[in-house]
């Protein structure tokens, strides 16, 4: 039996506009491997909110399944949340992309008042309660904030900084997380914010105007910190 740390990677489809941001997802898988840990890919077995043509940004008249689309990134090695045991992992990572705000939650349509998928909430809460560290990238922190809204944890999370260029309203999203009880932090694409009390790390990635090198730096930091939080959790 392998003694490697097992890190769950919660995917939300395949493609930035309707699923997982592919760069962030792949770089997360790479960083996990580079830290000597094992990635365990998981996804909801549900219909995507919609399908977007990534050439022109327009909605397409077709349906796709989140689990099947996520399997493209995972090379078929993926488990459904329907029968996933959170006890089988040591930590959880959530890459971003619009799928996090369309398929895992409905933040894209109703902000912080949007519903979160019950299975996703259950997974995050179980990891939090069991002191299994969580890393969230891009829009991933909004999913964490929504899941932990009733915990009163005041968890530190970041989706970016108002001090640099972003294609999104960082202030509005940060205020939404604060409304859920989180403590939104300002950070750049290549940085990671660590909450040692709540065992949570987050990085803005493509929430900011960023190059793939910047995004990689942020994810490398986040996953390295995540592994460190696993060790910290053992001593607390």
Rosetta blueprint (number, residue, H / E / L):
1 X L
2 X L
3 X L
4 X L
5 X L
6 X E
7 X E
8 X E
9 X E
10 X E
11 X E
12 X L
13 X L
14 X L
15 X L
16 X L
17 X L
18 X L
19 X L
20 X L
21 X L
22 X H
23 X H
24 X H
25 X H
26 X H
27 X H
28 X H
29 X H
30 X H
31 X H
32 X H
33 X H
34 X H
35 X L
36 X L
37 X L
38 X E
39 X E
40 X E
41 X E
42 X E
43 X E
44 X L
45 X L
46 X L
47 X E
48 X L
49 X L
50 X L
51 X E
52 X E
53 X L
54 X L
55 X L
56 X L
57 X L
58 X L
59 X E
60 X E
61 X L
62 X L
63 X L
64 X L
65 X E
66 X H
67 X H
68 X H
69 X H
70 X H
71 X H
72 X H
73 X H
74 X H
75 X L
76 X L
77 X L
78 X E
79 X E
80 X E
81 X H
82 X H
83 X H
84 X L
85 X L
86 X H
87 X H
88 X H
89 X L
90 X L
91 X E
92 X E
93 X E
94 X E
95 X L
96 X L
97 X L
98 X H
99 X H
100 X H
101 X H
102 X H
103 X H
104 X H
105 X E
106 X L
107 X H
108 X H
109 X H
110 X H
111 X H
112 X H
113 X H
114 X L
115 X L
116 X E
117 X L
118 X H
119 X H
120 X H
121 X H
122 X H
123 X H
124 X H
125 X H
126 X H
127 X H
128 X H
129 X H
130 X L
131 X L
132 X L
133 X L
134 X E
135 X E
136 X E
137 X E
138 X L
139 X L
140 X H
141 X H
142 X H
143 X H
144 X H
145 X H
146 X H
147 X H
148 X L
149 X L
150 X L
151 X L
152 X L
153 X L
154 X L
155 X L
156 X E
157 X E
158 X E
159 X E
160 X E
161 X L
162 X L
163 X L
164 X L
165 X L
166 X L
167 X L
168 X L
169 X L
170 X H
171 X H
172 X H
173 X H
174 X H
175 X H
176 X H
177 X H
178 X H
179 X H
180 X L
181 X L
182 X L
183 X E
184 X E
185 X E
186 X E
187 X L
188 X L
189 X L
190 X L
191 X L
192 X L
193 X E
194 X E
195 X E
196 X L
197 X L
198 X L
199 X L
200 X E
201 X E
202 X E
203 X E
204 X L
205 X H
206 X H
207 X H
208 X L
209 X L
210 X L
211 X L
212 X H
213 X H
214 X H
215 X H
216 X H
217 X H
218 X H
219 X H
220 X H
221 X H
222 X H
223 X H
224 X H
225 X H
226 X H
227 X H
228 X H
229 X H
230 X H
231 X H
232 X H
233 X H
234 X H
235 X L
236 X L
